[in-house]
Amino acid sequence: MKKYLMMAATLLTASALSGCNSTSNSQGTEVAQQKSELVCEVVAKTGSHMKKRRCVSQAQARLEREQAQEEIRRNQMGGSKTTK
């Protein structure tokens, strides 16, 4: 009896795992594509020696860079108005 229960448990486990594996690969490809579009950097917060890895999408990194450059231009021209 124990032998049959072990076989049934093994078959159920195998079928469950194969069911998970048989899904389309589109999700895996999408995740890999998203990872390749990430830009990561190691940054230390001001006043701290603790460094942290920060990853953002290429589009977000570009937007942050453009906003920082615009803020620098605005400050150099005498404008102290910040937008938050």
Buried (B, 14 or more C-beta within 10 A) or exposed (E): EEEEEEEEEEEEEEEEEEEEEEEEEEEEEEEEEEEEEEBEEEEEEEEEEEEEEEEBEEEEBEEEEEEEEEEEEBEEEEEEEEEE
